[in-house]
Amino acid sequence: SRPNPADDAARRGGQINYTSRKTKTKAPIPTRHELDSQPNSARRPNKDWISQNRSTAANTKSRAPPKKRASAYKNFGQVPDYIIERKIQLAQKKEAEVASRKDDLPSGMVQVPEEERLEVLRKLQSGKKEVAAELSRFPLVVETLSRKKAKKALEAKMKEIEDAIKVFSKKKVLIEE
């Protein structure tokens, strides 16, 4: 059974000791007077570490660079022939596909040239910005009939422009002759 701290306190005259009997006490910290009475050599060795490191660094041998080993292969560092042949075959295959695509145009259709396609795409994007600016000028709640019609017309125009941008964003755009 464990003794009650309050009972121990009553026996000692009212003071409670909260330390356990099992704990060991450490050595006391030395006072300033005790530290001052010790010579400096006992506390810290008096060495010139910088000059010692300098002399140690001067006396060490530098490591030799790793030896470059000569390759055992006569074509070391060159692309193998089978890879070059494979690249040539793939390039020829792509050229044949591009040539066959040009012939795949439906009758009565013409492909839009790249410069024209990009110009139309730029115009569509600037038109989209203008319509978006006009839409942003509308109030959140439109009450009059004429303003509702105008807003609906602008939203329809925006949808039409977005659809045209989707079409002209493709690499191949076909139009009727």
Secondary structure, 3 states (H helix, E strand, C coil): CCCCHHHHHHHHCCCCCCCCCCCCCCCCCCCHHHHHHCCHHHHCCCCCHHHHHHHHHHHCCCCCCCCCCCCCCCCCCCCCHHHHHHHHHHHHHHHHHHHHHHCCCCCCEEECCHHHHHHHHHHHHHHHHHHHHHHHCCCCCCCCHHHHHHHHHHHHHHHHHHHHHHHHCCCCCEEEC
